[in-house]
Amino acid sequence: MSTSITGHSAIDDLPDPEGHGPHEGDRASTSRWGDRLFGGAAKASGLFVVLLVTLVGLFLIVQAVPSLLNNEANFLTSTEWVPSGAEPRFGIAALLWATVITSVIAMLIAVPLGVAVALFITEYAPSWLSKPAAVIIDLLAAVPSIVFGFWGLTIAGQYFQPVQDFLAGTFGFIPFFKDSGFSAKSTLAFAGIILAFMILPIITAISREVFNQVPTPHKEGALALGATKWEMIRTAVLPFGKPGVISGAMLGLGRALGETLAVMILLSTLNPSAPWSFSIFNGGETFASKIALNAGEFDSPQKTGAYIAAGLVLFILTFIVNSIARVVINRRKAFSE
């Protein structure tokens, strides 16, 4: 092998036995350092989020416990809310009912509608219609919640009044549909309908993305075996997309549980002396609207602790809902990678 005057041998230009060129080792080393740096930053960010959520939970617990110890009523079953005075009495039963029932009504409307819209966009609509329809649905997510609240209060509420009158007149003997004397646009039922419009984009977008990931051979195989369009969707598309649909529904439920402005605008507050009922045509307050409406009353540790205790329950509810969504989505490897 010949050597030049500078002492540089031609063998120096040959790749090493592992296939690397003369400078590829240095580049690989730099790349590994970049990977380690990025991995460390990602890990630190994840730990920071976990720490932040833990600290929020600890703060709520520490602030709520003194007020709970002074509470003269059962915090979980009482419908009273008098957090001040020498003998404070407050409970979350009415708040929990209003929060849960409005969210359940929203889910009953938004989940079937969202899945149907997602199936239409991915399986039935032509390409010239599917893309604009998807964009329009996604734009609903950008509409501020206060707009939904005012829209329901000024426009949509009047159209729900005949529905409430019919249901209350026909099924009023059932406590669930009893007419409580409230305007239709200020009831728990109508608040749930408005929440359905608010969470519809979330459920539709996630369902649409999941349905788009269904392997084409699965769908073509079902059609080749003689399945109709609906049978193909039922046997190939829906089973594959089930975890994604459930996760999208859970994320929508999390937003419905914590919605504040729209619910605060719509719902009529109950008279403290009036008897409480299970009727969906009753007024009420959710956890979020109760805290937002009475934020100006945080003038003593006892009252502040009572509202923080209500916020703690809401924190636990939303944490459970989002944890369930994560567990469901991790059951399918296709959605966890």
Sequence and secondary structure as in RCSB ss.txt:
>XXXX:A:sequence
MSTSITGHSAIDDLPDPEGHGPHEGDRASTSRWGDRLFGGAAKASGLFVVLLVTLVGLFLIVQAVPSLLNNEANF
LTSTEWVPSGAEPRFGIAALLWATVITSVIAMLIAVPLGVAVALFITEYAPSWLSKPAAVIIDLLAAVPSIVFGF
WGLTIAGQYFQPVQDFLAGTFGFIPFFKDSGFSAKSTLAFAGIILAFMILPIITAISREVFNQVPTPHKEGALAL
GATKWEMIRTAVLPFGKPGVISGAMLGLGRALGETLAVMILLSTLNPSAPWSFSIFNGGETFASKIALNAGEFDS
PQKTGAYIAAGLVLFILTFIVNSIARVVINRRKAFSE
>XXXX:A:secstr
  B TTS BGGGGS  TTS  TTHHHHHHHHHHHHHHHHHHHHHHHHHHHHHHHHHHHHHHHHHHHHHHH  S T
TT   EE  SSS EE SHHHHHHHHHHHHHHHHHHHHHHHHHHHIIIIIS HHHHHHHHHHHHHHTTS HHHHHH
HIIIIIHHHHHHHHHHHHHHHTTSGGG   S  GGGSHHHHHHHHHHHHHHHHHHHHHHHHHTS HHHHHHHHHT
T  HHHHIIIIIHHHHHHHHHHHHHHHHHHHHH  HHHHHH     TTS     TTS    HHHHHHHTGGG  S
HHHHHHHHHHHHHHHHHHHHHHHHHHHHHHTSHHHH 
